[in-house]
């Protein structure tokens, strides 16, 4: 069976819209420019689209390697951000259970995002001095992604979800970095190591999904009826963990990958066991 990388996405600021790429540099901490920025409350606690859905309507346009122009449908003006214009000051911010010494952005960025969210927020940057590591692979770095540097999903698995889901679910709701085509549904559960282009990736664990997936990526409104979590709960429920879709990955080396690169499965593993309680 032939597998191919069909889509490639980064999210420069945690929770904003994804940016499709034709090619990307893979670093151990994630795709280049992926989730290097994050929004925090005045006390330093991070926020996401889970509690602030309007953030998911922020779109980013690349101006150069490190400069982004941001827009939002409710904001009359765009915002340009770049680490070169940031404050030299740093502050400890909290993402899940990790404290990260992050660089503070310029004041106009804080004002712009506070207006988008309707409450005071600060934009912070994961600079060169910042450090954070994954839990199951404590030697592997990660920036402001939830837990692991890469999230992989497959077109076949989305098709299988939509086969019995009463609402049409879009891949964007799962916010992947890597999308694969050519496999059978949820075959990715059994992939231990794969190679895409120049880079080998390792499957660390299934990705447990949350309420974030219930947001319509085009409107930032809840889809309703608890989908896709309700349907996933009928056939993708791991006991004591939650419902899963996609797999969390780490990179075993650096390099470049491109859309349409072939995907080679280098090693398999015993997949997790799920009970399918959907009606035939």
PALUMRO-264189 format. One record per residue: residue number from 0; y, x, z of N, C-alpha, C in turn. Coordinates in steps of 0.02 Angstrom, whole numbers, always signed. Atoms other than C-alpha are relative to their C-alpha. Last residue first. Layout:
<rs>
[r NUM,[Y,X,Z],[Y,X,Z],[Y,X,Z]];
...
</rs>
This chain:
<rs>
[r 279,[+19,-22,+67],[-50,-1220,+588],[+44,-35,-51]];
[r 278,[+44,+49,+32],[+41,-1251,+750],[-14,+23,-71]];
[r 277,[-32,+44,+48],[+112,-1095,+831],[-51,-50,-29]];
[r 276,[+4,+69,-23],[+27,-1026,+985],[+37,-49,-46]];
[r 275,[-38,+44,+46],[-8,-853,+914],[-12,-73,+20]];
[r 274,[+35,+63,+9],[-62,-738,+1057],[+44,-47,-42]];
[r 273,[-40,+61,-8],[-1,-559,+1044],[-44,-61,-11]];
[r 272,[+38,+61,+12],[-91,-394,+1070],[+45,-61,+15]];
[r 271,[-1,+47,-57],[+8,-233,+1052],[-36,-64,-20]];
[r 270,[-59,+43,-9],[-45,-120,+910],[-5,-42,+63]];
[r 269,[+25,+67,-15],[-172,+23,+929],[+60,-46,+12]];
[r 268,[+16,+11,-71],[-89,+172,+849],[-28,-70,+8]];
[r 267,[+3,+70,-24],[-71,+242,+674],[-14,-1,+75]];
[r 266,[+47,+10,-56],[-15,+412,+611],[+5,-73,+22]];
[r 265,[+34,-62,-15],[+75,+478,+457],[-53,-8,+55]];
[r 264,[+27,+6,-68],[+131,+315,+379],[-43,+61,+14]];
[r 263,[+70,-21,-8],[+234,+362,+227],[-20,-7,+73]];
[r 262,[+17,-4,-71],[+394,+271,+180],[-74,+16,+6]];
[r 261,[+67,+23,-18],[+464,+297,+6],[-11,+12,+74]];
[r 260,[+48,-53,-18],[+651,+317,-8],[-68,-32,+14]];
[r 259,[+52,-7,+51],[+731,+165,-91],[-44,+61,+11]];
[r 258,[+30,+63,+20],[+886,+176,+21],[-44,+12,-61]];
[r 257,[-34,+38,+51],[+914,+358,+65],[-36,-67,-9]];
[r 256,[+42,+53,+27],[+871,+473,+210],[+42,-43,-47]];
[r 255,[-32,+55,+35],[+945,+639,+258],[-51,-50,-24]];
[r 254,[+3,-2,+73],[+887,+765,+387],[+36,-59,-30]];
[r 253,[-60,+24,+33],[+854,+790,+573],[-8,+6,-76]];
[r 252,[-39,-53,+30],[+686,+804,+660],[+62,-31,-32]];
[r 251,[+32,-63,-21],[+569,+702,+769],[+33,+60,-32]];
[r 250,[+9,-47,+55],[+678,+547,+758],[-30,+65,+27]];
[r 249,[-37,-62,-8],[+655,+411,+889],[-14,+44,-61]];
[r 248,[+24,-63,+28],[+607,+231,+857],[+42,+59,+25]];
[r 247,[-47,-53,-19],[+618,+61,+939],[-28,+67,-20]];
[r 246,[+24,-54,-43],[+515,-69,+847],[+55,+51,+12]];
[r 245,[-22,-68,+17],[+557,-237,+771],[-26,+50,+50]];
[r 244,[-7,-2,+73],[+543,-411,+845],[+30,+67,-17]];
[r 243,[-17,-61,+36],[+487,-442,+1023],[+8,-13,-74]];
[r 242,[+17,+7,+70],[+482,-584,+1148],[+25,+61,-38]];
[r 241,[-43,+46,+36],[+481,-537,+1331],[-23,-6,-72]];
[r 240,[-52,-36,+37],[+416,-400,+1445],[+48,-47,-36]];
[r 239,[-41,-39,-46],[+300,-466,+1583],[+55,+41,-36]];
[r 238,[+0,+18,-70],[+177,-529,+1452],[+40,+50,+42]];
[r 237,[+37,-49,-39],[+225,-488,+1274],[+7,-16,+74]];
[r 236,[-16,-6,-71],[+277,-641,+1174],[-46,+52,+32]];
[r 235,[-19,-70,-11],[+279,-630,+984],[+20,+12,+73]];
[r 234,[+49,-46,+29],[+187,-789,+933],[+17,+74,+8]];
[r 233,[+65,+31,+14],[+263,-940,+1018],[-51,+48,-29]];
[r 232,[+37,+8,-63],[+408,-847,+1098],[-69,-30,-10]];
[r 231,[+32,-64,-17],[+464,-793,+925],[-42,-5,+63]];
[r 230,[+58,-8,+44],[+493,-976,+884],[-35,+66,+14]];
[r 229,[+49,+53,-14],[+604,-1005,+1036],[-62,+8,-43]];
[r 228,[+40,-17,-59],[+692,-837,+1020],[-54,-52,+14]];
[r 227,[+72,-4,+15],[+747,-869,+839],[-44,+12,+62]];
[r 226,[+33,-40,+52],[+818,-991,+884],[+39,+64,-14]];
[r 225,[+28,-62,-26],[+871,-1064,+1050],[-35,+44,-51]];
[r 224,[+71,+8,-14],[+891,-1240,+983],[-34,+66,+21]];
[r 223,[+25,+62,-29],[+1062,-1192,+915],[-75,+0,+7]];
[r 222,[+34,+37,+52],[+1132,-1060,+798],[-25,-67,+26]];
[r 221,[+71,+6,-14],[+1257,-1000,+926],[-33,-44,-53]];
[r 220,[+19,+59,-39],[+1425,-961,+847],[-75,-1,+11]];
[r 219,[+2,-19,-71],[+1486,-788,+792],[-14,-60,+45]];
[r 218,[-46,+43,-36],[+1526,-866,+621],[+8,+19,+74]];
[r 217,[-58,+18,+42],[+1447,-752,+490],[+52,-39,+39]];
[r 216,[-42,-59,+14],[+1325,-660,+605],[+62,-16,-41]];
[r 215,[-7,-2,+72],[+1259,-826,+675],[+46,+58,-17]];
[r 214,[-66,+6,+30],[+1221,-782,+855],[-4,+1,-76]];
[r 213,[-15,+71,+15],[+1047,-820,+923],[+69,-10,-29]];
[r 212,[+30,+19,+64],[+993,-637,+910],[+15,-72,-19]];
[r 211,[-43,-26,+55],[+1116,-589,+1049],[-27,-24,-68]];
[r 210,[-41,+54,+26],[+1015,-701,+1166],[+46,+21,-56]];
[r 209,[-40,+37,-48],[+887,-563,+1189],[+42,-53,-35]];
[r 208,[-61,+31,+26],[+749,-469,+1098],[+32,-46,+52]];
[r 207,[-5,+66,-32],[+621,-346,+1163],[+68,-30,-17]];
[r 206,[-68,+17,-21],[+602,-204,+1038],[+0,-71,+28]];
[r 205,[-28,+59,+32],[+423,-142,+1031],[+69,-15,+27]];
[r 204,[+18,+64,-31],[+399,+34,+1097],[+25,-58,-42]];
[r 203,[+2,-6,-72],[+414,+219,+1054],[-24,-64,+33]];
[r 202,[-5,+66,-31],[+372,+223,+868],[-8,+8,+75]];
[r 201,[+55,+21,-43],[+400,+400,+805],[+17,-68,+31]];
[r 200,[-19,+43,-56],[+507,+450,+657],[-62,-18,+40]];
[r 199,[+55,+34,-33],[+488,+592,+533],[+26,-39,+60]];
[r 198,[+2,+9,-73],[+635,+636,+423],[-63,-35,+23]];
[r 197,[+11,-65,-33],[+658,+712,+251],[-19,-6,+73]];
[r 196,[-38,-56,+28],[+639,+548,+155],[-19,+65,+34]];
[r 195,[-47,+29,+49],[+563,+422,+273],[+42,+57,-26]];
[r 194,[-49,-44,+31],[+409,+485,+367],[+41,-40,-51]];
[r 193,[-13,+12,+71],[+311,+378,+488],[+48,+53,-25]];
[r 192,[-48,-47,+30],[+229,+404,+657],[+7,-16,-74]];
[r 191,[-19,-46,-53],[+142,+276,+770],[+52,+50,-25]];
[r 190,[-24,-65,+24],[+136,+131,+650],[+20,+43,+59]];
[r 189,[+53,-50,-2],[+26,-10,+718],[+22,+69,-24]];
[r 188,[+23,-8,-69],[+166,-130,+765],[-50,+58,+5]];
[r 187,[-37,-56,-31],[+240,-98,+591],[-21,+11,+72]];
[r 186,[+41,-60,+6],[+104,-211,+520],[+33,+60,+34]];
[r 185,[+10,-33,-64],[+209,-352,+588],[-51,+56,-2]];
[r 184,[-39,+16,-60],[+198,-452,+426],[-25,+35,+63]];
[r 183,[+16,+69,-20],[+114,-358,+283],[+36,-14,+65]];
[r 182,[+55,+7,-48],[+202,-204,+218],[-19,-73,+8]];
[r 181,[+64,-18,+30],[+304,-178,+58],[-59,-8,+47]];
[r 180,[+34,+52,+39],[+480,-178,+129],[-66,+27,-27]];
[r 179,[+55,-22,+44],[+561,-77,+268],[-27,-61,-38]];
[r 178,[+38,+59,+22],[+728,-103,+355],[-50,+24,-53]];
[r 177,[+46,-13,+55],[+806,+39,+456],[-39,-63,-16]];
[r 176,[-24,-58,+37],[+958,+25,+570],[-41,+10,-64]];
[r 175,[+42,-59,+9],[+922,-151,+629],[+40,+59,-29]];
[r 174,[-40,-61,-1],[+1046,-279,+699],[-42,+64,-7]];
[r 173,[+39,-48,-38],[+921,-419,+735],[+32,+70,+1]];
[r 172,[+2,+22,-70],[+1041,-558,+683],[-39,+49,+44]];
[r 171,[-58,-25,-36],[+1079,-461,+523],[-1,-21,+74]];
[r 170,[+17,-65,-28],[+901,-496,+463],[+58,+28,+43]];
[r 169,[-21,-56,+43],[+949,-678,+442],[-17,+66,+34]];
[r 168,[-23,-58,-37],[+856,-823,+521],[+15,+57,-48]];
[r 167,[+7,-61,+41],[+841,-990,+434],[+32,+58,+37]];
[r 166,[-65,-26,+22],[+821,-1121,+570],[-12,+62,-42]];
[r 165,[-38,+55,+28],[+662,-1225,+595],[+70,+20,-24]];
[r 164,[-61,+11,-39],[+561,-1064,+616],[+40,-57,-32]];
[r 163,[+10,+54,-48],[+384,-1074,+545],[+62,-15,+43]];
[r 162,[+51,+47,+24],[+395,-973,+384],[-10,-58,+48]];
[r 161,[-33,+57,+32],[+558,-894,+443],[-50,-51,-27]];
[r 160,[-38,+38,-49],[+464,-783,+564],[+30,-62,-31]];
[r 159,[+49,+35,-41],[+339,-731,+430],[+35,-41,+55]];
[r 158,[+26,+56,+40],[+482,-689,+310],[-50,-41,+40]];
[r 157,[-52,+53,+1],[+565,-585,+446],[-24,-60,-40]];
[r 156,[+1,+32,-66],[+402,-491,+471],[+53,-53,+6]];
[r 155,[+58,+43,-6],[+386,-457,+286],[-2,-37,+66]];
[r 154,[-13,+62,+36],[+563,-390,+272],[-58,-49,+8]];
[r 153,[+29,+5,+67],[+529,-259,+404],[+14,-68,-30]];
[r 152,[+29,+66,+13],[+623,-200,+559],[-29,-1,-71]];
[r 151,[+31,+13,+65],[+663,-28,+628],[-26,-71,-2]];
[r 150,[+37,+63,-1],[+784,+8,+770],[-25,-14,-70]];
[r 149,[+13,+34,+63],[+842,+187,+795],[-39,-64,+12]];
[r 148,[-46,-15,+55],[+925,+287,+934],[-9,-41,-64]];
[r 147,[+30,-50,+43],[+842,+204,+1083],[+42,+9,-62]];
[r 146,[+48,-42,-35],[+903,+105,+1233],[-27,+58,-40]];
[r 145,[+25,+28,-62],[+1049,-10,+1197],[-47,+48,+36]];
[r 144,[+51,+51,+15],[+1135,+102,+1070],[-30,-24,+65]];
[r 143,[-11,+63,-34],[+1287,+191,+1145],[-46,-56,-25]];
[r 142,[-71,+14,-12],[+1234,+370,+1105],[+6,-68,+36]];
[r 141,[-19,+63,+31],[+1052,+425,+1122],[+74,-12,+17]];
[r 140,[-67,+26,-11],[+976,+594,+1162],[+11,-67,-35]];
[r 139,[-29,+24,+63],[+787,+625,+1171],[+70,-30,+14]];
[r 138,[-28,-57,+35],[+724,+732,+1316],[+37,-20,-63]];
[r 137,[-61,-25,-32],[+702,+582,+1429],[+30,+62,-31]];
[r 136,[-1,-68,+28],[+579,+503,+1306],[+63,+33,+27]];
[r 135,[+70,-21,+10],[+531,+341,+1394],[-7,+69,-30]];
[r 134,[+39,+4,-62],[+706,+317,+1466],[-72,+25,-9]];
[r 133,[+43,+58,-1],[+816,+377,+1323],[-45,+2,+62]];
[r 132,[+68,-12,+24],[+953,+504,+1357],[-42,-64,+6]];
[r 131,[+41,+57,-19],[+1142,+505,+1378],[-68,+10,-31]];
[r 130,[+73,-8,-1],[+1271,+644,+1370],[-33,-64,+23]];
[r 129,[+37,+56,-30],[+1456,+648,+1325],[-75,+13,-6]];
[r 128,[+20,-16,-69],[+1538,+817,+1293],[-40,-55,+34]];
[r 127,[+47,-56,-1],[+1541,+798,+1104],[-23,+18,+70]];
[r 126,[-21,-64,+28],[+1620,+627,+1111],[-52,+55,+9]];
[r 125,[+53,-46,-21],[+1548,+454,+1137],[+12,+67,-32]];
[r 124,[+35,-38,+53],[+1710,+359,+1116],[-51,+46,+31]];
[r 123,[+18,-68,-18],[+1790,+223,+1223],[-44,+31,-54]];
[r 122,[+45,-30,+49],[+1885,+64,+1183],[-13,+72,+21]];
[r 121,[-16,-68,+22],[+1961,-25,+1332],[-53,+22,-50]];
[r 120,[+56,-43,+18],[+1963,-211,+1369],[+26,+69,-18]];
[r 119,[-13,-72,+5],[+2080,-336,+1452],[-64,+40,-14]];
[r 118,[-2,-29,-67],[+2035,-517,+1411],[+9,+75,-7]];
[r 117,[-33,+45,-45],[+2043,-635,+1261],[+0,+24,+72]];
[r 116,[+46,+25,-51],[+1911,-540,+1164],[+32,-50,+48]];
[r 115,[+59,+29,+32],[+2010,-513,+1003],[-44,-34,+52]];
[r 114,[-20,+62,+33],[+2174,-489,+1097],[-59,-34,-33]];
[r 113,[-13,+48,-54],[+2093,-361,+1213],[+22,-68,-29]];
[r 112,[+64,+29,-20],[+2023,-275,+1058],[+9,-49,+58]];
[r 111,[+30,+38,+57],[+2196,-249,+984],[-65,-34,+22]];
[r 110,[-37,+63,+9],[+2277,-198,+1149],[-32,-44,-53]];
[r 109,[+15,+43,-58],[+2142,-69,+1187],[+35,-67,-7]];
[r 108,[+69,+23,+9],[+2157,+2,+1011],[-19,-46,+57]];
[r 107,[-3,+57,+46],[+2347,+10,+1030],[-70,-27,-16]];
[r 106,[-18,+64,-32],[+2324,+114,+1187],[+0,-58,-49]];
[r 105,[-72,+9,-4],[+2230,+258,+1102],[+16,-71,+24]];
[r 104,[-34,+10,+64],[+2047,+281,+1145],[+75,-6,+10]];
[r 103,[-39,+62,+4],[+1973,+353,+1304],[+37,-3,-67]];
[r 102,[-70,-13,+15],[+1836,+486,+1292],[+37,-67,-9]];
[r 101,[-23,+17,+67],[+1671,+446,+1377],[+75,+14,-8]];
[r 100,[-69,-23,-2],[+1584,+522,+1528],[+28,-5,-71]];
[r 99,[-16,-47,+54],[+1427,+416,+1525],[+73,+19,+6]];
[r 98,[-71,-17,+0],[+1349,+326,+1674],[+12,+54,-53]];
[r 97,[-24,-68,+13],[+1179,+252,+1634],[+76,+5,+4]];
[r 96,[+4,-38,-62],[+1096,+99,+1710],[+27,+71,-7]];
[r 95,[+61,+15,-35],[+1149,-25,+1575],[-2,+41,+65]];
[r 94,[+38,+38,+50],[+1300,+59,+1496],[-71,-7,+28]];
[r 93,[+69,+20,-17],[+1424,+112,+1631],[-29,-40,-58]];
[r 92,[+12,+70,+18],[+1582,+211,+1592],[-74,-15,+11]];
[r 91,[+70,+19,-4],[+1643,+372,+1673],[-7,-75,-14]];
[r 90,[+16,+41,-58],[+1816,+415,+1611],[-75,-15,-1]];
[r 89,[+66,+28,-1],[+1892,+542,+1493],[-10,-42,+63]];
[r 88,[+31,+19,-64],[+2069,+593,+1451],[-69,-32,-9]];
[r 87,[+43,-56,-22],[+2121,+686,+1293],[-37,-17,+65]];
[r 86,[-25,-34,-59],[+2182,+517,+1227],[-45,+59,+16]];
[r 85,[+18,+24,-66],[+2123,+471,+1054],[+34,+40,+55]];
[r 84,[-58,+34,-30],[+2214,+504,+891],[-14,-24,+71]];
[r 83,[-57,-45,+1],[+2091,+635,+826],[+61,-31,+34]];
[r 82,[+0,-42,-60],[+1946,+525,+880],[+60,+47,+4]];
[r 81,[+27,-65,+16],[+1998,+403,+742],[+0,+41,+64]];
[r 80,[+21,-42,-56],[+2046,+220,+744],[-30,+66,-25]];
[r 79,[+31,-62,+22],[+2145,+113,+623],[-16,+43,+61]];
[r 78,[-5,-55,-48],[+2178,-67,+671],[-35,+61,-29]];
[r 77,[+58,-43,-7],[+2213,-210,+552],[+13,+54,+51]];
[r 76,[-6,-70,+17],[+2347,-339,+581],[-67,+36,+6]];
[r 75,[-41,-8,+61],[+2343,-529,+575],[+5,+73,-23]];
[r 74,[-51,-51,-11],[+2195,-537,+697],[+41,+11,-64]];
[r 73,[-54,+28,-42],[+2093,-696,+699],[+56,+49,+16]];
[r 72,[-30,+59,+31],[+1980,-648,+551],[+57,-31,+40]];
[r 71,[+30,+57,-32],[+1953,-473,+624],[+34,-63,-28]];
[r 70,[-33,+65,+11],[+1990,-306,+544],[-40,-54,+34]];
[r 69,[+33,+58,-28],[+1954,-123,+581],[+40,-64,-16]];
[r 68,[-48,+54,-1],[+2000,+31,+480],[-36,-64,+20]];
[r 67,[+21,+68,+18],[+1892,+179,+524],[+59,-47,+2]];
[r 66,[-56,+48,-6],[+1921,+368,+530],[-22,-68,-27]];
[r 65,[-4,+22,-70],[+1781,+492,+565],[+55,-52,+11]];
[r 64,[+60,-12,-39],[+1714,+541,+393],[+3,-29,+70]];
[r 63,[+29,-66,+12],[+1856,+459,+296],[-58,+9,+48]];
[r 62,[-56,-33,+35],[+1933,+287,+277],[-19,+72,-17]];
[r 61,[-8,-72,-9],[+1775,+190,+321],[+58,+26,-42]];
[r 60,[-2,-32,+66],[+1796,+4,+331],[+13,+74,+10]];
[r 59,[-27,-68,+5],[+1746,-86,+490],[-4,+25,-71]];
[r 58,[+29,-39,+54],[+1719,-272,+522],[+36,+67,-5]];
[r 57,[-39,-60,+17],[+1750,-364,+685],[-36,+38,-54]];
[r 56,[-38,+14,+61],[+1664,-534,+680],[+45,+58,-19]];
[r 55,[+45,-6,+56],[+1530,-480,+805],[+34,-16,-67]];
[r 54,[+4,-70,+22],[+1665,-448,+934],[-43,+7,-63]];
[r 53,[-53,-13,+49],[+1700,-636,+942],[-2,+72,-25]];
[r 52,[+22,+9,+69],[+1530,-660,+1026],[+53,+17,-52]];
[r 51,[-62,+3,+36],[+1588,-585,+1193],[-14,-6,-76]];
[r 50,[-48,+38,-41],[+1447,-612,+1318],[+67,-9,-36]];
[r 49,[+37,+48,-40],[+1300,-560,+1210],[+47,-45,+38]];
[r 48,[-4,+66,+29],[+1420,-481,+1086],[-41,-52,+37]];
[r 47,[+29,+6,+67],[+1431,-331,+1200],[+11,-71,-25]];
[r 46,[+9,+69,+22],[+1520,-271,+1357],[-28,+1,-71]];
[r 45,[+1,+15,+72],[+1514,-106,+1450],[-8,-74,-13]];
[r 44,[+63,+32,+18],[+1567,-84,+1632],[+1,-21,-74]];
[r 43,[+45,-45,+34],[+1711,+40,+1651],[-67,-30,-20]];
[r 42,[+38,-38,-49],[+1812,-52,+1784],[-52,+46,-31]];
[r 41,[-42,-49,-35],[+1942,-104,+1655],[-37,+41,+52]];
[r 40,[-48,+34,-42],[+1803,-184,+1552],[+43,+52,+36]];
[r 39,[+14,+6,-71],[+1717,-81,+1419],[+55,-41,+34]];
[r 38,[-53,+33,-37],[+1705,-76,+1230],[-21,-11,+73]];
[r 37,[+22,+56,-40],[+1596,+50,+1141],[+60,-29,+37]];
[r 36,[-54,+32,-38],[+1613,+184,+1008],[-29,-60,+38]];
[r 35,[-36,-54,-35],[+1482,+306,+942],[+59,-27,+40]];
[r 34,[-12,+17,-70],[+1366,+164,+896],[+29,+59,+40]];
[r 33,[+27,+63,-26],[+1307,+241,+731],[+13,-6,+75]];
[r 32,[-52,+50,-13],[+1424,+373,+659],[-27,-66,+27]];
[r 31,[-68,-27,-6],[+1279,+479,+590],[+50,-58,+4]];
[r 30,[-32,-10,+64],[+1115,+387,+618],[+71,+24,+11]];
[r 29,[-8,+59,+42],[+1046,+410,+792],[+27,+17,-68]];
[r 28,[-31,+53,-39],[+1044,+533,+938],[+11,-64,-40]];
[r 27,[+47,+19,-52],[+921,+650,+851],[+26,-59,+41]];
[r 26,[-6,-46,-56],[+1032,+651,+697],[-48,-24,+54]];
[r 25,[+36,+17,-61],[+989,+567,+532],[+10,+56,+51]];
[r 24,[+25,-59,-35],[+1118,+586,+394],[-32,-23,+65]];
[r 23,[-26,-17,-66],[+1137,+427,+294],[-32,+64,+25]];
[r 22,[+31,-61,-27],[+1116,+358,+119],[+31,+15,+68]];
[r 21,[+49,-21,+50],[+1152,+196,+27],[-37,+62,+24]];
[r 20,[-8,-66,+30],[+1236,+120,+177],[-52,+11,-54]];
[r 19,[+56,-23,+41],[+1260,-56,+242],[+16,+66,-34]];
[r 18,[-23,-27,+64],[+1390,-73,+380],[-60,+24,-39]];
[r 17,[+33,-59,+28],[+1343,-184,+526],[+30,+20,-67]];
[r 16,[+42,+11,+59],[+1465,-304,+606],[-29,+66,-25]];
[r 15,[-36,+24,+58],[+1531,-259,+780],[-49,-9,-59]];
[r 14,[-6,+73,+6],[+1421,-256,+936],[+41,-24,-60]];
[r 13,[+53,+43,-26],[+1436,-70,+980],[+20,-73,-4]];
[r 12,[-18,+24,-67],[+1568,+12,+872],[-54,-48,+23]];
[r 11,[-42,-52,-31],[+1510,+115,+723],[+22,-16,+71]];
[r 10,[-46,+42,-37],[+1367,-6,+685],[+46,+47,+38]];
[r 9,[-29,-27,-61],[+1257,+79,+555],[+49,-51,+29]];
[r 8,[-61,+26,-30],[+1139,+3,+427],[+23,+45,+59]];
[r 7,[-20,-51,-47],[+1005,+55,+301],[+67,-22,+29]];
[r 6,[-69,+5,-25],[+910,-64,+190],[+11,+50,+56]];
[r 5,[-38,+47,+41],[+755,-64,+78],[+73,-7,+22]];
[r 4,[-59,+15,-40],[+663,+90,+141],[+46,-44,-42]];
[r 3,[-65,-26,+22],[+502,+77,+42],[+53,-18,+51]];
[r 2,[-55,+23,-42],[+316,+52,+79],[+65,+35,-22]];
[r 1,[-61,-40,+7],[+174,+64,-46],[+56,-31,+41]];
[r 0,[-60,+43,+0],[+0,+0,+0],[+62,+44,+0]];
</rs>
